[in-house]
Amino acid sequence: MSALAIVETAPVPAFDSWIEQGRTLAAQRRELDWQIGDWLAEGQEKFGDQLELGLLSERLGIDPKRLKQAEKVATAFPEHMRAEGVPFEVHAYIAALPADRRLPVLKQASDEHWGEREVKRVVTQHRQLTAAFIDDDPERLATEMFRCWNRMPVDVREYAWELLERAKRAGFAAINEDDVGDQNDA
């Protein structure tokens, strides 16, 4: 006959306690995001030209985009303008809006307990209605263009490419929508 071994495991914490631990960690993460953003904004103010995000990124082990975003959010929302209980990520989306739209949208986000999905929808809607790309990040703007490009049929891409080449020959000039049907180079 063989002996049956009983292995006792540590008791599993109650689900509510485990969830509370997660909430605490998430709150600490949000606070750290704000602290890093404030620290970067202060450094930008004090050391301006000396700050190089690539080098700083390497020294801190934080992606340069994340550093840039943290500084942008902290600058757009100084401590007295932050909504308690609204995640840093929601503030980040709202920071892309024009300054005069930020506080009303932040208040609505706070009142309606928005997450990233809701605020992203509002910011995207603003961009569509105003035809404005507020974000000055070249990579993000290029990504928007690539997404649009990828949705186009091939024949539309060919036509758009001709227009882009004309704009390039004109020193990367804007493409005048009124002249889109005109195939002659100006």
Number of C-alpha atoms within 10 A of each C-alpha: 3 4 5 6 6 6 6 6 6 6 6 7 9 8 9 9 10 12 12 11 12 12 12 12 12 13 15 12 14 17 14 13 22 21 15 17 23 21 15 22 21 15 14 15 11 11 11 11 8 9 14 11 16 14 11 14 16 11 9 11 9 13 13 17 14 14 20 16 18 24 25 18 26 26 16 20 21 13 11 6 12 19 18 8 11 18 22 23 17 21 23 21 21 25 24 19 22 14 12 8 13 19 19 12 17 22 14 13 23 17 11 10 12 16 14 15 9 14 21 16 12 16 18 17 12 17 16 11 9 10 10 12 16 15 15 9 12 9 11 12 13 11 11 12 11 11 10 10 14 10 10 12 9 11 9 11 14 12 12 15 12 12 21 16 12 19 17 13 12 13 9 11 11 12 14 10 8 7 12 12 9 10 11 8 10 9
